[in-house]
C-alpha cells in the first residue's frame, strides 16, 4: 500500500461481529482503505497497542432537542457527549424540537443547525403524528432516517400521540415510501387509567412505578405489530424494557412481520430499586423494571433476540427533574456519555471478550447500520467504509463521575459506578473527535446520514 494514506492505526485488536483479530487500519480521505498487516506508513499514525477497535457506535435514539429547546440539551453538547462515550453518529428524535420535526420545513431547520454544530455524523428522524401523513413523503425525500410515533402521551403538546388510525395511515404511507416506522410502545388508554388510579393513592416514587406496568408495553406492541403486518410496514420498537415485550415482537416476526427491537443500556444496567434510590435521574418511560426482568433482558441479549441498543438520551433542565410529586418529574435518562462504556464493561464481565465484544459490535453498530439502510458506508471496520472507529481500553478500572459529563446539565444515573472499560479515542471519518479525556481541537464537521 502506498504512502498516500492519511492515517494508520497500528496494533489494534480489531473487533467485528465475526470475531477478534490483531490488525492495523489504514485510512485515506475519511475511508478505510486497508485492514491487516504490512500496510506501509502514513502521514499520521496512532499506536493502538493494547486497545480494541470497534466500528463507531451508532446511537439511533437520542433527544438533542434543537432547535427550540437547547436549554434541555443541544446538538453541540449532545454530540460532544456522545463522542466522549464512543459514539460516531446519532439519530435525533423529532418530538422535543420547536417546532417538532413533522414537516420538510422543520426537518430543514434541524439539518441546518446540525451541520453547523454537530461533532459527529447524524441522522434525523421525522415524526408521525395525527394529520401529517402527507408530510411523510417530503421528509423522506429530505433524508429522514425513518418516522417516529408515540402510542401514548409524549410529554409535549406539540407532538401528539398516534392512535391506531393514525398508525395505520402512517404505516401504509411509510411502506409505500420504503421507510421504517419506530414506535414508543406504551398504550395510551391503559397509561391514563393506571396514572389516575395510582396517583389517587399517592405521589411517591413507588406509587409512580405501579402506574406504568409491563402490560402497557405489551398492549402497545401487540397493536403496533398487528398494524405493521396489515400494512407491510417495517417496524422498529424502541426501548423495549421487558423480556415479555421482546418475545411478543418476535412472535410477530415469526408470522412474517418485519419488526426489530431496541433496548437501552439503562434497562440492562439499572432496575426499579435504582429509581427509588436515585430518584429523578433514573425516571424514564417505560420505567426501569424489577431485577428479575433486568436479568431476563441480559438473557435475551445473549441469545441474540435483541437487534439494536440505543441510549434514549433524554435530558431536561434540573428544574424539570425536581418535584415533591414524582408523577410531575420529567421522565428521561441522560446516558449517551457513560452508558456504552459501562455496558461493555458489564458485558465482558459476564462473558469472554472474544464472545461479548463481537456481539455488542453488532448491537451498537453493524445491526443499526443494516436496519436503517446505511450499511454501505457505516457499521463495519472494512475497506470502503467510513473510518468511524472507537478505540477501547478494556483494562482501565475507574469510577464514573458526573463531573466528567459534557451534557448541558451534568446529571445522570451512573455517578460512582465502577467500570473497567474506557473510551480511548473516537474517530469520525478519519478525524479524531475525542481522545485523552477531552474533545479534540477543531470545528464541528458532522455530516447528514441518509438511508440508501
TAVEN-V305251 format. One record per residue. N is the residue number from 0. PHI is phi in whole degrees, 0 to 359 (* if undefined). Layout:
n = [N	N]
phi = [PHI	PHI]
This chain:
n = [0	1	2	3	4	5	6	7	8	9	10	11	12	13	14	15	16	17	18	19	20	21	22	23	24	25	26	27	28	29	30	31	32	33	34	35	36	37	38	39	40	41	42	43	44	45	46	47	48	49	50	51	52	53	54	55	56	57	58	59	60	61	62	63	64	65	66	67	68	69	70	71	72	73	74	75	76	77	78	79	80	81	82	83	84	85	86	87	88	89	90	91	92	93	94	95	96	97	98	99	100	101	102	103	104	105	106	107	108	109	110	111	112	113	114	115	116	117	118	119	120	121	122	123	124	125	126	127	128	129	130	131	132	133	134	135	136	137	138	139	140	141	142	143	144	145	146	147	148	149	150	151	152	153	154	155	156	157	158	159	160	161	162	163	164	165	166	167	168	169	170	171	172	173	174	175	176	177	178	179	180	181	182	183	184	185	186	187	188	189	190	191	192	193	194	195	196	197	198	199	200	201	202	203	204	205	206	207	208	209	210	211	212	213	214	215	216	217	218	219	220	221	222	223	224	225	226	227	228	229	230	231	232	233	234	235	236	237	238	239	240	241	242	243	244	245	246	247	248	249	250	251	252	253	254	255	256	257	258	259	260	261	262	263	264	265	266	267	268	269	270	271	272	273	274	275	276	277	278	279	280	281	282	283	284	285	286	287	288	289	290	291	292	293	294	295	296	297	298	299	300	301	302	303	304	305	306	307	308	309	310	311	312	313	314	315	316	317	318	319	320	321	322	323	324	325	326	327	328	329	330	331	332	333	334	335	336	337	338	339	340	341	342	343	344	345	346	347	348	349	350	351	352	353	354	355	356	357	358	359	360	361	362	363	364	365	366	367	368	369	370	371	372	373	374	375	376	377	378	379	380	381	382	383	384	385	386	387	388	389	390	391	392	393	394	395	396	397	398	399	400	401	402	403	404	405	406	407	408	409	410	411	412	413	414	415	416	417	418	419	420	421	422	423	424	425	426	427	428	429	430	431	432	433	434	435	436	437	438	439	440	441	442	443	444	445	446	447	448	449	450	451]
phi = [*	284	281	284	291	274	216	234	262	259	76	284	268	273	249	231	301	274	158	230	206	284	194	263	233	255	232	218	52	84	241	283	244	192	223	157	237	64	271	91	230	213	291	221	228	237	276	254	302	84	252	257	254	241	299	310	294	255	270	277	211	225	236	263	76	278	283	108	234	295	285	276	194	230	294	288	296	297	290	296	298	298	299	296	266	95	273	250	200	230	246	273	285	272	278	269	287	234	284	294	277	234	218	296	293	289	300	296	295	291	301	301	290	296	295	277	246	277	273	238	290	204	235	234	281	267	260	247	226	306	89	244	303	291	273	294	300	300	291	298	296	288	119	303	282	171	238	249	225	253	264	213	306	282	99	233	297	289	231	291	286	262	282	299	294	296	299	297	295	292	293	299	292	299	298	298	276	71	250	265	245	251	232	277	262	220	288	294	299	295	298	295	296	294	295	298	299	281	296	293	264	164	227	274	295	293	293	299	304	291	278	233	290	301	302	297	294	294	298	290	299	298	297	296	290	298	291	299	295	297	266	75	274	287	240	235	263	274	35	291	250	218	301	297	294	300	298	296	296	287	298	294	299	297	267	104	284	277	229	234	231	247	238	235	305	294	285	264	257	228	222	298	293	290	294	297	286	266	75	306	299	252	276	206	234	302	286	299	254	302	305	298	287	301	295	296	296	300	295	296	300	291	275	76	261	243	269	220	232	232	287	49	299	225	277	202	299	306	298	277	254	229	188	288	256	297	296	272	287	299	265	178	257	275	211	286	268	267	291	291	298	295	297	295	300	296	296	280	282	264	216	299	305	294	260	289	294	301	296	287	299	290	298	262	214	299	294	297	299	294	294	261	59	234	279	283	232	241	97	217	267	207	301	97	267	303	278	260	223	248	263	248	257	273	234	225	300	202	248	290	224	296	295	281	294	261	301	300	234	279	230	182	269	255	304	75	285	270	221	254	249	234	272	279	197	237	240	244	48	85	254	291	256	219	196	53	79	212	291	288	299	124	281	303	213	290	245	290	260	256	294	299]
